Amino acid sequence: MQDLNQLQKYFKETTLDDAITLPAELYCTDQAYQLDQQAIFANSWQCVGHISQVPENGDTLLVTIANRPIVVVKDHQSELKAFYNVCKHRAGPLVLQQGNIKLFSCKYHGWTYKLDGQLRTAPEMADTPNFNTCDIHLDKVNIDLWQGYIFVNLNLSPKPLKEYLGGIENIIKPIDLNKMVFHHRDEYNIACNWKTYMDNYLEGYHLPHVHPGLNKMLDYKSYTTELFDWYSYQHSPLENQASFYGEGSAHYFCVYPNLMFNILPGRCQVNIILPTSANQCKVIFDYYYTNPDSEVTQKMIAEDLSFSDEVQDEDITICEQVQKGLESGVYHQGRLCVKREQGVWHYQELLRKAYRSCSKHS
């Protein structure tokens, strides 16, 4: 593996006419994994859930981003807050599992905090000189909402969330994401770098070769990719109107850096891709539906889940095989297909930009 300083030449801006992939070295090593944590995940909006998952005051969500534990809570004023799940005393955990709480309570020494993060009690600290509970507050994390989805950002001064997602709600009309509710989550641990999985999602080039069933439902010849500042949009008419997908269009949004919205009439499937090591990632599938309790929707859900599992198994197989190729030592970089892989080029340009910015500040 080349030193990351030597790889900086691959971070330079490219054009679509000369589109070439990131080097294999960025998909295979611990150095590259740490670079992604610092340059990408510590400086981007991360989708962590949906407001339908925290309906009551005191409800919590737990996530880990860039190796940092975070708790999201709906406080007693019904406002969403996010904090690092780390006590200010000696780094003990405040919440161990998702549920409903009245207070944050450290599981190490019993310090408690209000749901606004202010320290409330610190057992046996009354006689400690120069100690005042009013001076201690949990570290906040930026939090925002979009179409009911909850996002957090570890950066102290992030760009507004709407800059990343603006326009999606208009593109998908008459579908309204605000009318959908969380149904369930599936998780997969996959033997590939997280970017390998992202790259695979970003193009329909592999559709006829990897997804024969899905290819029958979509019109590959009309499959189109559009590029926006922070996301790419793949869409296709639904060719087989007799399928459970129904009429309309299939909308596939890939939002930088690791979020996907698969939107069809009556349903939205949210994919979140999280790196767990240099050559492993976790793929989260969250399913949302309109009127999930109706008989029609229940039938669609059963068919949807079965078909989604089929497509996911196909993606896992090819991504794990591609990872082996990236690690083989016989592949370095490749040219991209201008007609079919402009989404990959656009996404990797955003990664290059983040890597350049990180290099300047390191």
Sequence and secondary structure as in RCSB ss.txt:
>XXXX:A:sequence
MQDLNQLQKYFKETTLDDAITLPAELYCTDQAYQLDQQAIFANSWQCVGHISQVPENGDTLLVTIANRPIVVVKD
HQSELKAFYNVCKHRAGPLVLQQGNIKLFSCKYHGWTYKLDGQLRTAPEMADTPNFNTCDIHLDKVNIDLWQGYI
FVNLNLSPKPLKEYLGGIENIIKPIDLNKMVFHHRDEYNIACNWKTYMDNYLEGYHLPHVHPGLNKMLDYKSYTT
ELFDWYSYQHSPLENQASFYGEGSAHYFCVYPNLMFNILPGRCQVNIILPTSANQCKVIFDYYYTNPDSEVTQKM
IAEDLSFSDEVQDEDITICEQVQKGLESGVYHQGRLCVKREQGVWHYQELLRKAYRSCSKHS
>XXXX:A:secstr
   TTGGGGGGS   GGG B   GGGGT HHHHHHHHHHTGGGS EEEEEGGG  STTBEEEEEETTEEEEEEE 
TTS EEEEES  TTT   S SSSSB SSEE TTT  EE TTSBEEE TT TTSTT  GGG B  B EEEEETTEE
EEE SSS   HHHHHTTHHHHTTT  GGGEEEEEEEEEEESS HHHHHHHHT STTHHHH HHHHHHB GGG EE
EE SSEEEEEEEBS TTSTT SSEEEEEEETTTEEEEEETTEEEEEEEEEEETTEEEEEEEEEEESTTSHHHHHH
HHHHHHHHHHHHHHHHHHHHHHHHHHTSSS    B  TTT HHHHHHHHHHHHHHHHHHHH 
